[in-house]
Amino acid sequence: MADSGNKTLACRSFWKAGAFEVSSTPNQSLPDGLESFDFDRARVHPKFLHTNATSHKWAFGAIAELLDNAVDEICHGATFIKVDKTTNQKDGSPMLLFQDDGGGMDPEGIRQCMSLGFSSKRSKTTIGQYGNGFKTSTMRLGADAIVFTRAVHEGQETMSIGLLSYTFLRRTMKDDIIVPMLDFKMEGGQLVPLVYTCLEEWDSSLKILNEWSPFSSEEELLQQFEDVGSHGTKVLIYNLWMNDDGLLELDFDDDDEDILLRDQSNSNTGWSRFHKEIVQHHISHRLRFSLRAYISILYMRKFTNFKIILRGEPVEQVNIADEMKFKKVVTYKPQVGVDSESVTVRTTIGFAKEAPVLGIFGVNVYHKNRLIMPFWKVLQEGSSRGRSVLGVLEANFIEPAHDKQDFERTPLFIRLETKLRQIIVDYWKENCHLIGYQGSTGKSTKATPQKAQPQKSPRANMASPHDSSKCGTNIDNGQENNMPPANPQAEDEEVGSMDSFDPNMIHILAEENIELFSRRDELRARDTQLRNTIAELEKELEEVRTKSAQIAAELQCRRLDSSLSNFANQNG
């Protein structure tokens, strides 16, 4: 696909990039006499970098890992993390930028960061703990990553650069992971190389960085520290992965203030016309392909002095509990172990604001403030019980999986699932009448064709709560499914004693429907107005540019006439 001068892998699809043959003969030689130097290295084959990164099934999960690193730096003074697109000046390709103003890393710290499985985080509040997130996340997003970090440790200011390059290791046929690094220190007000062994090793690392990074000289590398400040870290991920169609997995073009997942942004089939527009704008749907939507609920508690800035605009955090109506808090005390301290878990539960028009439901489970499972379904999809019920809880008593997108199905987790199911069913029994359903006994009954028929609603464009094939939309671990219709032939189908829709709520739902569509029309009108304003401003700008060019030309002519006049006077 690419020649050797482009410094890219032959295969740019992440899920295929690990399929290459490993040489049976160890290749210990390094080019240009590098074999005599003891590089910082993890004693594993480069192919493991790709294998390790497959723990992230979802690209946004990898981005969340890098955000976690910045959030953990809040205790060291971090006030922001920037996520943005920038350009590789060598080949014009896009790069993904992460930059924070945390404490940064000294030379020892960046070596720990680049090592596999090392973690110095032991706090009960920090999110990172496995010492693997940086490697898995960067390698899941792109083939190569370069880190610039500045720190002040024990009065000594240092600047370090490290390169984790799958392309370099693959293209040069290495059988060991080599991580070239450069370190500098401030000495007498001057920046000088920090050499641990010999200057030749330092020069060799610089040569690899200049050849395989986006920067061609030491000066260009050091320029990357200009906007870092007195302390902080900048990560650039380049040679970003592509999908099977040869397009970047991450879409930077469709929204200037967002990063989208290209292969999931258009998966919107299966909804009725009435619900389609509402569903598409609901966060439970948008988080699957919109990074801004996902980040907005990624952390349970809102930050006070910290911002996540995505493509130049701060992300507005959303507390899912604020998106509920008829809320209540249920306390749960799980049995975590014989010798463990007692734990109390508070689950906030309520109906979605859109209930009952939209059947979004699920429990959002956080761990140490970080979202692990968004809109997790703990009830059967086909049951009307639990429809439109949302929940939020922080489960710090169980450990998440390594990709922080799920929990292992331990007995403790299974007991949590059972408890949440009970909480939702009890809440539904007590409160379903508030959104227009009649009371339910909650007993399972055998469904028959007569019992399974939904009540007819006079509104032709409004699906019945029981017609789940038309109005149910759910998310399970990032996958969206439509609620299947009741099966009349099922032997033991749970139908919640056939909760029925209250006809008295029809006029209320009609008013809500009218209000939603009115709001939509207002937003469309505002969008049209903004577009017209932009067009007018662009026209004015063009006129100003034309006038400016005319004035500049006239001024040039006057200067020329003046020069000719002065010349004539001097030679007259």
C-alpha positions as CSV (number, residue, x, y, z in Angstrom):
1,M,0.0,0.0,0.0
2,A,2.8,2.5,0.9
3,D,6.4,2.5,-0.1
4,S,9.2,2.6,2.3
5,G,9.6,6.4,2.2
6,N,6.2,6.9,3.8
7,K,7.1,5.1,7.0
8,T,3.7,3.4,7.3
9,L,2.6,-0.2,7.7
10,A,1.4,-2.2,4.6
11,C,-1.8,-2.9,6.4
12,R,-3.6,0.0,8.0
13,S,-6.7,-1.9,9.3
14,F,-6.3,-2.4,13.1
15,W,-8.0,-5.8,13.1
16,K,-5.7,-7.1,10.4
17,A,-2.5,-5.4,11.4
18,G,-1.4,-8.2,13.7
19,A,-1.5,-10.9,11.0
20,F,2.1,-11.1,9.9
21,E,4.7,-13.9,10.0
22,V,7.3,-13.8,12.8
23,S,10.8,-14.7,11.7
24,S,12.0,-18.0,13.1
25,T,15.6,-16.7,13.2
26,P,16.0,-14.0,15.9
27,N,17.1,-10.7,14.4
28,Q,19.3,-9.2,17.0
29,S,21.1,-6.7,14.8
30,L,20.2,-3.1,14.8
31,P,21.0,-0.7,11.9
32,D,23.7,1.8,11.9
33,G,25.7,0.3,14.8
34,L,22.8,0.6,17.3
35,E,23.4,-3.0,18.5
36,S,26.0,-1.8,21.0
37,F,23.6,0.3,23.0
38,D,21.2,-0.8,25.7
39,F,17.9,0.7,24.7
40,D,15.0,1.0,27.2
41,R,13.0,-2.0,26.2
42,A,10.3,-4.4,27.3
43,R,11.4,-8.0,26.7
44,V,8.4,-9.0,24.5
45,H,7.9,-9.3,20.8
46,P,6.6,-6.3,19.0
47,K,3.5,-8.3,17.9
48,F,2.4,-8.2,21.5
49,L,1.8,-4.5,21.2
50,H,-1.0,-5.3,18.7
51,T,-2.3,-8.3,20.6
52,N,-2.4,-6.3,23.8
53,A,-4.3,-3.5,22.1
54,T,-7.1,-5.9,21.0
55,S,-8.5,-5.7,24.5
56,H,-10.2,-2.5,23.3
57,K,-13.1,-3.5,21.1
58,W,-14.2,0.1,20.9
59,A,-12.0,3.0,19.8
60,F,-13.8,5.4,22.2
61,G,-12.8,3.0,25.1
62,A,-9.2,3.6,24.1
63,I,-9.7,7.4,24.1
64,A,-11.3,7.1,27.5
65,E,-8.2,5.5,28.9
66,L,-6.1,8.5,27.9
67,L,-8.6,10.8,29.4
68,D,-8.4,8.9,32.6
69,N,-4.7,9.5,32.8
70,A,-5.3,13.3,32.7
71,V,-8.1,13.1,35.2
72,D,-5.8,11.2,37.6
73,E,-3.5,14.2,37.3
74,I,-6.0,16.6,38.8
75,C,-4.4,15.9,42.2
76,H,-1.2,17.2,40.6
77,G,-2.7,20.5,39.5
78,A,-4.1,19.5,36.1
79,T,-6.9,21.9,34.9
80,F,-7.5,20.6,31.4
81,I,-7.1,17.9,28.8
82,K,-7.2,18.8,25.1
83,V,-8.3,16.3,22.5
84,D,-7.9,17.5,18.9
85,K,-6.8,16.7,15.4
86,T,-3.5,17.9,14.1
87,T,-1.5,17.3,11.0
88,N,1.7,15.3,10.4
89,Q,3.9,17.7,8.5
90,K,5.8,14.9,6.8
91,D,3.0,13.4,4.9
92,G,-0.1,15.6,5.6
93,S,-1.9,12.8,7.4
94,P,-4.1,13.5,10.5
95,M,-2.8,12.9,14.0
96,L,-4.7,12.6,17.2
97,L,-3.6,15.0,20.0
98,F,-3.9,14.6,23.7
99,Q,-2.4,17.4,25.9
100,D,-2.8,18.1,29.6
101,D,-1.2,20.5,32.1
102,G,-0.7,17.9,34.8
103,G,2.5,17.2,36.7
104,G,4.2,15.6,33.7
105,M,6.7,12.8,33.9
106,D,10.4,12.8,34.8
107,P,12.7,10.5,32.9
108,E,12.0,7.6,35.3
109,G,8.2,8.3,35.0
110,I,8.1,8.1,31.2
111,R,10.1,4.8,31.2
112,Q,7.5,3.4,33.6
113,C,4.8,4.7,31.3
114,M,6.3,2.9,28.3
115,S,6.9,-0.3,30.2
116,L,4.3,-3.1,30.1
117,G,2.3,-3.7,33.3
118,F,4.0,-1.1,35.5
119,S,1.7,1.1,37.5
120,S,2.6,3.3,40.5
121,K,-1.1,4.2,41.0
122,R,-2.3,2.8,44.3
123,S,-4.9,5.4,45.3
124,K,-8.5,4.4,46.0
125,T,-9.6,7.3,43.9
126,T,-7.4,7.1,40.8
127,I,-8.9,5.3,37.9
128,G,-5.7,3.8,36.4
129,Q,-4.4,0.7,38.1
130,Y,-3.2,-2.0,35.7
131,G,-0.2,-0.1,34.2
132,N,-1.4,-1.1,30.7
133,G,-3.8,1.6,29.6
134,F,-1.4,3.9,27.7
135,K,0.0,1.1,25.6
136,T,-3.3,-0.5,24.8
137,S,-5.1,2.8,24.0
138,T,-2.4,4.4,21.8
139,M,-1.8,1.2,19.8
140,R,-5.6,0.7,19.4
141,L,-6.0,4.2,17.9
142,G,-2.9,4.3,15.7
143,A,0.2,2.4,14.8
144,D,2.6,5.0,16.4
145,A,2.6,7.4,19.3
146,I,5.2,10.0,20.5
147,V,5.1,11.5,24.0
148,F,6.5,14.9,25.1
149,T,6.5,15.5,28.8
150,R,7.9,18.2,31.1
151,A,8.2,17.9,34.9
152,V,9.9,19.4,37.9
153,H,11.0,16.8,40.3
154,E,13.1,17.6,43.4
155,G,13.9,21.0,42.0
156,Q,15.1,19.6,38.7
157,E,13.3,20.5,35.5
158,T,13.4,17.8,32.9
159,M,11.9,17.3,29.4
160,S,11.6,13.8,27.9
161,I,10.5,12.4,24.6
162,G,9.6,8.8,24.0
163,L,8.5,7.0,20.8
164,L,6.3,3.8,20.8
165,S,6.3,2.9,17.2
166,Y,4.7,-0.3,15.9
167,T,5.6,0.9,12.4
168,F,9.3,1.2,13.2
169,L,9.4,-2.2,14.9
170,R,7.6,-3.9,12.1
171,R,9.3,-2.2,9.2
172,T,12.8,-2.9,10.7
173,M,11.9,-6.5,11.6
174,K,12.7,-6.1,15.3
175,D,12.1,-9.1,17.5
176,D,12.1,-7.0,20.7
177,I,10.3,-3.8,21.7
178,I,12.7,-0.9,21.4
179,V,11.6,2.4,22.8
180,P,14.0,5.3,21.8
181,M,13.9,8.2,24.3
182,L,15.5,11.6,24.7
183,D,15.9,13.4,27.9
184,F,16.9,17.0,28.6
185,K,17.5,19.0,31.8
186,M,17.8,22.7,32.6
187,E,21.3,23.6,33.8
188,G,22.3,27.1,34.3
189,G,19.3,28.4,32.4
190,Q,20.3,26.3,29.4
191,L,18.7,23.1,28.0
192,V,21.2,20.3,27.8
193,P,21.0,16.6,26.9
194,L,20.6,14.3,29.8
195,V,22.8,11.3,29.0
196,Y,22.7,8.1,31.0
197,T,25.3,6.0,29.2
198,C,27.1,7.6,26.3
199,L,26.4,10.4,23.9
200,E,26.4,8.0,20.9
201,E,23.4,6.2,22.3
202,W,21.6,9.5,22.7
203,D,22.4,10.4,19.1
204,S,21.2,7.1,17.9
205,S,17.8,7.6,19.7
206,L,17.6,11.0,18.1
207,K,18.2,9.5,14.7
208,I,15.4,7.0,15.1
209,L,13.0,9.7,16.3
210,N,13.9,11.9,13.3
211,E,13.4,9.1,10.9
212,W,10.2,7.5,12.3
213,S,8.4,10.3,14.1
214,P,6.5,13.2,12.5
215,F,9.5,15.5,13.2
216,S,12.8,15.6,11.2
217,S,15.2,17.4,13.6
218,E,16.0,18.0,17.2
219,E,14.7,21.6,16.8
220,E,11.3,20.4,15.5
221,L,11.1,18.0,18.4
222,L,11.8,20.7,21.0
223,Q,9.3,23.0,19.4
224,Q,6.6,20.7,20.6
225,F,7.3,21.8,24.2
226,E,6.5,25.5,23.5
227,D,2.8,25.2,24.4
228,V,3.3,22.6,27.1
229,G,4.0,25.2,29.8
230,S,6.2,24.6,32.9
231,H,4.7,21.1,33.3
232,G,2.4,18.7,31.4
233,T,2.3,16.0,28.8
234,K,1.5,15.9,25.1
235,V,0.7,12.7,23.2
236,L,0.5,12.5,19.4
237,I,-0.9,9.4,17.8
238,Y,-0.2,9.0,14.1
239,N,-0.7,6.5,11.3
240,L,-4.2,6.2,12.6
241,W,-6.0,3.0,11.8
242,M,-8.4,2.6,8.9
243,N,-11.5,0.5,8.3
244,D,-11.9,-2.1,5.6
245,D,-12.9,0.5,3.1
246,G,-9.6,2.3,3.5
247,L,-11.1,5.2,5.4
248,L,-10.0,6.4,8.9
249,E,-11.9,4.8,11.7
250,L,-12.2,8.3,13.3
251,D,-14.1,10.8,11.3
252,F,-12.8,14.4,11.8
253,D,-14.7,16.0,8.9
254,D,-18.5,15.7,9.5
255,D,-18.4,17.8,12.7
256,D,-15.8,20.4,13.4
257,E,-16.4,20.2,17.2
258,D,-16.6,16.4,17.5
259,I,-14.9,13.2,16.6
260,L,-17.2,10.5,15.2
261,L,-16.9,6.8,14.7
262,R,-17.3,6.4,11.0
263,D,-18.7,2.8,10.9
264,Q,-21.4,3.4,13.6
265,S,-22.7,6.9,12.9
266,N,-25.1,5.8,10.2
267,S,-26.5,2.7,11.9
268,N,-30.0,4.1,12.6
269,T,-32.4,1.6,11.1
270,G,-35.2,-0.2,12.9
271,W,-37.1,2.8,14.3
272,S,-40.5,4.1,13.4
273,R,-40.7,7.4,11.7
274,F,-42.2,9.0,14.9
275,H,-39.3,7.9,17.1
276,K,-36.4,8.1,14.7
277,E,-35.6,11.8,15.1
278,I,-36.0,11.7,18.9
279,V,-33.8,8.5,19.2
280,Q,-31.1,9.9,17.1
281,H,-30.7,12.9,19.4
282,H,-30.9,10.9,22.6
283,I,-27.5,10.5,24.4
284,S,-28.0,6.7,24.7
285,H,-27.8,6.5,20.9
286,R,-25.3,9.3,20.2
287,L,-22.7,8.0,22.7
288,R,-22.1,5.0,20.3
289,F,-20.6,7.2,17.6
290,S,-20.1,10.8,19.0
291,L,-17.1,11.3,21.2
292,R,-18.6,14.5,22.6
293,A,-21.7,12.7,23.7
294,Y,-19.7,9.8,25.2
295,I,-17.4,12.1,27.1
296,S,-20.3,14.1,28.4
297,I,-21.4,11.2,30.6
298,L,-18.0,9.5,31.0
299,Y,-17.5,10.8,34.6
300,M,-20.3,10.6,37.2
301,R,-19.5,13.8,39.1
302,K,-19.0,17.1,37.4
303,F,-15.5,18.6,37.6
304,T,-15.1,22.0,39.3
305,N,-11.7,23.2,38.1
306,F,-11.0,20.8,35.2
307,K,-12.2,20.8,31.6
308,I,-12.1,18.3,28.8
309,I,-11.7,20.4,25.6
310,L,-12.7,18.5,22.5
311,R,-11.6,20.2,19.2
312,G,-11.4,23.6,20.8
313,E,-14.7,23.5,22.7
314,P,-15.2,22.3,26.3
315,V,-17.4,19.3,26.8
316,E,-20.5,20.0,28.8
317,Q,-20.8,17.2,31.4
318,V,-24.2,15.6,31.8
319,N,-25.4,14.0,35.0
320,I,-27.7,11.2,34.0
321,A,-29.6,11.6,37.2
322,D,-30.6,15.1,36.1
323,E,-32.2,13.5,33.0
324,M,-34.8,11.6,35.1
325,K,-38.2,12.4,36.5
326,F,-39.9,10.9,39.5
327,K,-36.5,10.0,41.0
328,K,-35.8,8.1,44.1
329,V,-32.7,6.7,45.8
330,V,-32.4,3.0,46.8
331,T,-29.7,1.9,49.2
332,Y,-28.1,-1.5,48.6
333,K,-25.5,-3.2,50.9
334,P,-23.7,-5.9,49.0
335,Q,-22.0,-8.8,50.7
336,V,-18.5,-8.2,49.4
337,G,-16.6,-10.7,51.5
338,V,-16.2,-12.1,55.0
339,D,-13.2,-10.0,55.9
340,S,-14.2,-6.9,53.9
341,E,-15.6,-3.7,55.1
342,S,-19.3,-3.1,54.8
343,V,-20.3,-1.3,51.6
344,T,-23.3,0.9,50.9
345,V,-24.3,1.6,47.3
346,R,-26.8,4.3,46.5
347,T,-28.7,3.7,43.2
348,T,-30.6,6.7,41.8
349,I,-33.6,5.4,39.7
350,G,-36.3,7.2,37.8
351,F,-38.1,7.6,34.5
352,A,-36.4,9.1,31.5
353,K,-37.6,12.6,30.8
354,E,-38.9,11.4,27.4
355,A,-41.0,8.7,29.0
356,P,-43.3,7.2,27.9
357,V,-42.8,8.5,24.3
358,L,-39.4,7.0,24.1
359,G,-38.6,3.5,25.5
360,I,-34.9,4.2,26.4
361,F,-34.0,2.3,29.5
362,G,-31.0,0.9,31.4
363,V,-28.6,1.3,34.3
364,N,-25.5,3.3,34.1
365,V,-22.8,1.8,36.2
366,Y,-19.7,3.8,37.2
367,H,-16.5,2.7,39.0
368,K,-14.5,5.3,40.8
369,N,-16.4,8.1,39.0
370,R,-15.8,6.5,35.6
371,L,-18.5,5.1,33.4
372,I,-18.1,1.4,32.8
373,M,-21.5,0.2,31.5
374,P,-23.8,2.7,29.8
375,F,-27.5,1.9,29.7
376,W,-27.0,-1.7,30.8
377,K,-30.2,-3.7,30.4
378,V,-30.9,-5.9,33.4
379,L,-34.5,-6.8,32.4
380,Q,-35.8,-8.7,29.4
381,E,-36.2,-6.5,26.3
382,G,-39.6,-7.7,25.5
383,S,-41.2,-7.0,28.8
384,S,-43.1,-3.8,29.4
385,R,-41.9,-3.7,33.0
386,G,-39.0,-1.3,33.4
387,R,-39.8,0.6,30.2
388,S,-38.2,4.1,30.3
389,V,-36.6,3.4,33.7
390,L,-33.0,4.7,34.1
391,G,-30.6,4.1,36.9
392,V,-27.2,5.4,38.0
393,L,-24.9,3.9,40.6
394,E,-21.2,3.8,41.5
395,A,-20.0,0.3,42.0
396,N,-16.6,0.6,43.6
397,F,-16.8,-2.7,45.3
398,I,-16.2,-4.7,42.1
399,E,-13.3,-4.4,39.7
400,P,-13.8,-3.6,36.0
401,A,-12.3,-5.5,33.1
402,H,-9.0,-4.3,31.8
403,D,-10.7,-2.2,29.0
404,K,-13.0,-0.6,31.6
405,Q,-16.0,-1.3,29.4
406,D,-17.5,-4.1,31.4
407,F,-17.2,-6.1,34.6
408,E,-16.2,-9.8,34.9
409,R,-19.2,-12.0,35.7
410,T,-18.1,-12.9,39.2
411,P,-20.7,-14.0,41.8
412,L,-20.5,-10.5,43.2
413,F,-21.4,-9.0,39.9
414,I,-24.3,-11.5,39.3
415,R,-25.7,-10.6,42.7
416,L,-25.6,-7.0,41.7
417,E,-27.4,-7.7,38.5
418,T,-30.1,-9.6,40.4
419,K,-30.5,-6.8,42.9
420,L,-30.8,-4.1,40.2
421,R,-33.4,-6.2,38.5
422,Q,-35.4,-6.3,41.7
423,I,-35.0,-2.6,42.3
424,I,-36.3,-1.8,38.8
425,V,-39.3,-4.1,39.0
426,D,-40.2,-2.7,42.4
427,Y,-39.9,0.9,41.2
428,W,-42.0,0.1,38.1
429,K,-44.8,-1.5,40.2
430,E,-45.0,1.6,42.5
431,N,-44.6,4.3,39.8
432,C,-45.6,3.1,36.4
433,H,-49.0,5.0,36.7
434,L,-47.1,8.2,36.7
435,I,-46.3,7.8,33.0
436,G,-49.6,6.5,32.0
437,Y,-49.5,2.7,32.8
438,Q,-51.9,0.9,35.0
439,G,-50.7,-1.0,38.0
440,S,-49.0,-4.3,37.6
441,T,-48.9,-7.4,39.9
442,G,-45.5,-8.2,38.4
443,K,-46.3,-11.8,38.0
444,S,-45.3,-13.8,34.9
445,T,-48.1,-15.1,32.9
446,K,-48.4,-17.3,29.9
447,A,-48.9,-15.1,26.9
448,T,-51.7,-15.8,24.5
449,P,-52.5,-14.0,21.3
450,Q,-55.4,-12.3,23.0
451,K,-53.4,-11.2,26.0
452,A,-50.4,-10.1,24.1
453,Q,-52.4,-7.7,21.9
454,P,-51.7,-4.0,22.8
455,Q,-54.5,-1.6,23.4
456,K,-55.3,0.4,20.4
457,S,-54.4,4.1,20.5
458,P,-56.3,6.7,18.5
459,R,-53.0,8.3,17.5
460,A,-51.9,6.5,14.4
461,N,-48.4,7.9,14.7
462,M,-47.9,6.8,18.3
463,A,-46.8,3.2,18.9
464,S,-48.3,1.4,21.9
465,P,-46.0,0.6,24.8
466,H,-46.4,-3.1,24.1
467,D,-45.5,-2.7,20.4
468,S,-41.9,-2.9,21.3
469,S,-40.8,-3.7,17.7
470,K,-41.8,-0.1,16.9
471,C,-40.6,2.0,19.8
472,G,-38.0,0.2,21.9
473,T,-34.4,1.1,21.6
474,N,-31.6,-0.2,23.9
475,I,-27.9,-0.3,24.2
476,D,-25.9,-3.2,25.6
477,N,-22.1,-2.8,25.7
478,G,-22.2,-0.3,22.9
479,Q,-24.5,-2.4,20.6
480,E,-28.0,-1.3,19.7
481,N,-30.9,-3.6,19.3
482,N,-34.6,-3.2,18.7
483,M,-37.0,-4.7,21.3
484,P,-38.5,-7.8,19.7
485,P,-42.3,-8.1,19.6
486,A,-44.0,-10.6,21.9
487,N,-44.0,-14.2,20.7
488,P,-47.6,-15.6,20.9
489,Q,-46.2,-19.1,20.9
490,A,-43.9,-18.6,24.0
491,E,-44.6,-20.9,26.9
492,D,-43.5,-18.7,29.7
493,E,-43.2,-15.2,28.5
494,E,-42.9,-12.5,31.0
495,V,-45.4,-9.7,30.1
496,G,-45.8,-8.0,33.5
497,S,-49.5,-9.0,33.8
498,M,-50.0,-7.1,30.6
499,D,-49.7,-3.5,31.9
500,S,-52.2,-1.5,29.9
501,F,-51.9,2.1,28.6
502,D,-54.2,4.6,30.3
503,P,-56.3,6.4,27.6
504,N,-56.4,9.5,29.9
505,M,-52.8,10.1,29.1
506,I,-53.3,10.3,25.3
507,H,-53.9,14.1,25.4
508,I,-50.8,14.6,27.6
509,L,-48.7,12.6,25.2
510,A,-50.1,14.5,22.2
511,E,-49.1,17.8,23.9
512,E,-45.6,16.4,24.5
513,N,-45.4,15.3,20.9
514,I,-46.5,18.8,19.7
515,E,-44.0,20.4,22.0
516,L,-41.1,18.2,20.7
517,F,-41.9,19.0,17.1
518,S,-42.3,22.7,17.9
519,R,-38.9,22.6,19.5
520,R,-37.5,20.9,16.4
521,D,-39.0,23.6,14.1
522,E,-37.5,26.3,16.3
523,L,-34.0,24.7,16.1
524,R,-34.4,24.3,12.3
525,A,-35.3,27.9,12.0
526,R,-32.4,29.0,14.2
527,D,-30.1,26.8,12.1
528,T,-31.4,28.5,8.9
529,Q,-30.9,31.9,10.4
530,L,-27.4,31.1,11.5
531,R,-26.5,29.8,8.0
532,N,-27.9,33.0,6.5
533,T,-25.9,35.1,8.9
534,I,-22.7,33.1,8.0
535,A,-23.4,33.6,4.3
536,E,-23.9,37.4,4.8
537,L,-20.7,37.6,6.9
538,E,-18.8,35.7,4.2
539,K,-20.1,38.1,1.6
540,E,-19.1,41.1,3.6
541,L,-15.7,39.6,4.2
542,E,-15.2,39.1,0.5
543,E,-16.2,42.7,-0.2
544,V,-13.7,43.9,2.5
545,R,-11.0,41.7,0.9
546,T,-11.8,43.2,-2.5
547,K,-11.7,46.8,-1.1
548,S,-8.5,46.0,0.7
549,A,-6.9,44.7,-2.5
550,Q,-8.0,47.8,-4.3
551,I,-6.7,50.1,-1.6
552,A,-3.4,48.2,-1.5
553,A,-3.1,48.5,-5.3
554,E,-3.9,52.2,-5.2
555,L,-1.4,52.7,-2.4
556,Q,1.3,50.9,-4.4
557,C,0.6,53.1,-7.4
558,R,0.9,56.2,-5.3
559,R,4.2,55.0,-3.8
560,L,5.4,54.3,-7.3
561,D,4.3,57.7,-8.6
562,S,6.0,59.3,-5.6
563,S,9.2,57.4,-6.2
564,L,9.2,58.4,-9.9
565,S,8.5,62.0,-8.9
566,N,11.4,62.1,-6.4
567,F,13.7,60.5,-9.0
568,A,12.7,63.1,-11.6
569,N,13.3,65.9,-9.1
570,Q,16.7,64.5,-8.1
571,N,17.8,64.2,-11.7
572,G,16.1,67.4,-13.0
